[in-house]
Amino acid sequence: MEVAPTSEKSSKEADVMLETHKWESSMIRLTSYNYEAEALLVEFVNGNEYSYEDVKPAEYEEFIKAESQGKYFLANIRNKKITHKINEHKEN
């Protein structure tokens, strides 16, 4: 079972609400959700970071409440949302 041990909410600008969670997961290390942009940033345990567009607040709430964030992500977000690679971790 994957749980969110920490949650932080911060306001970067007047109307931009970001919510960040660190996960104890074999797949996902950290997520940040931008409520205004409806965008989810995912940092995977391998260091790769991707953003996903058009993630509705209700979908995000389901994601954070899911028994397994990795399973929810694979079933409902990956390959279903517009994706942007932020960075890709490269082994030396």
C-alpha positions in Angstrom: 0.0 0.0 0.0 1.3 3.4 -0.9 0.8 6.3 1.5 1.5 10.0 1.4 3.6 10.7 4.5 3.7 14.4 3.9 1.6 17.0 2.1 2.4 20.6 1.5 0.2 23.3 0.1 1.7 26.6 -0.9 0.5 29.6 -2.9 3.2 30.7 -5.4 1.0 33.5 -6.8 -2.3 34.9 -5.7 -4.5 32.3 -7.6 -2.0 29.5 -8.1 -2.5 26.6 -5.6 0.1 23.9 -5.7 -0.1 20.7 -3.7 2.9 18.4 -3.2 3.1 14.9 -1.9 6.1 12.7 -1.2 5.2 9.0 -1.6 6.5 5.8 -0.2 6.1 4.0 -3.5 8.2 1.7 -5.7 7.3 3.8 -8.7 6.5 7.4 -7.7 8.7 9.6 -5.4 6.9 12.9 -5.6 3.9 14.6 -7.2 3.0 18.3 -7.4 -0.5 19.3 -8.6 -1.3 22.7 -10.0 -5.0 23.3 -9.5 -5.2 26.4 -11.8 -3.4 24.7 -14.7 -4.9 21.2 -14.0 -1.4 19.8 -14.4 0.3 17.0 -12.5 4.1 16.8 -12.2 5.4 13.3 -11.4 8.9 12.6 -10.2 9.6 8.9 -10.5 11.9 6.9 -8.3 14.4 6.6 -11.2 14.7 10.4 -11.2 12.7 11.0 -14.4 10.1 13.9 -14.2 7.1 14.3 -16.4 4.1 16.7 -16.4 0.6 15.6 -17.4 -2.0 18.0 -18.7 -5.8 18.1 -18.2 -5.8 16.2 -14.9 -9.0 17.4 -13.3 -9.1 18.1 -9.6 -11.5 15.2 -9.1 -9.0 12.8 -10.8 -6.2 14.2 -8.7 -8.2 13.6 -5.5 -8.9 10.0 -6.6 -5.2 9.6 -7.3 -4.1 10.8 -3.8 -6.8 8.7 -2.1 -6.1 5.5 -4.1 -4.8 2.4 -2.3 -1.9 2.4 -4.8 -0.9 5.6 -6.6 1.2 3.7 -9.0 -1.7 1.5 -10.1 -4.0 4.5 -10.4 -1.4 6.4 -12.4 -0.9 3.5 -14.8 -4.7 2.9 -15.3 -5.9 6.5 -15.5 -3.1 9.0 -16.3 -0.2 7.4 -18.2 -0.8 7.2 -21.9 -4.2 9.0 -21.4 -3.0 12.6 -20.8 -0.8 14.9 -22.8 2.6 14.3 -21.5 5.8 16.5 -21.3 9.2 15.2 -20.3 10.7 17.6 -17.8 14.0 15.7 -17.4 15.3 12.3 -17.8 17.8 10.9 -15.3 20.8 9.5 -17.0 23.2 7.0 -15.4 26.9 7.7 -15.8 
